[in-house]
Amino acid sequence: MRLPRRQLLASPGRKERHHAWIRRFWEPDAEASTALGRMYLEDERFTTTIDRHEPGLAAYLRDAMAVYARATLR
C-alpha cells in the first residue's frame, strides 16, 4: 500500500533529507531556508512545478521549511 504524498512528506527525517539535498548547492541559514520556502509559493513558476505533484504542495513545503528552520537552523 502506498502512502499519500503528504504523509510521505511528513514522515520522520523527510525535512532533514530535503535540507540535505539543498545543502548540495549551498548552506542556507534559517533566514535563507525560510525565504526559499516562501519563494516556492510566491514565484508562480516554482508553485506550478511543485503543485504538479500534488495541489497545495508548495504551500506545505513553505510551512515545513519555516518550521524546520526555526527548530534546527541558526
HELIX and SHEET records of a PDB file:
HELIX    1   1 ARG A    5  LEU A    9  1                                   5    
HELIX    2   2 ARG A   14  ILE A   22  1                                   9    
HELIX    3   3 ALA A   30  GLU A   42  1                                  13    
HELIX    4   4 GLU A   44  ASP A   51  1                                   8    
HELIX    5   5 LEU A   57  THR A   72  1                                  16    
END                                                                             
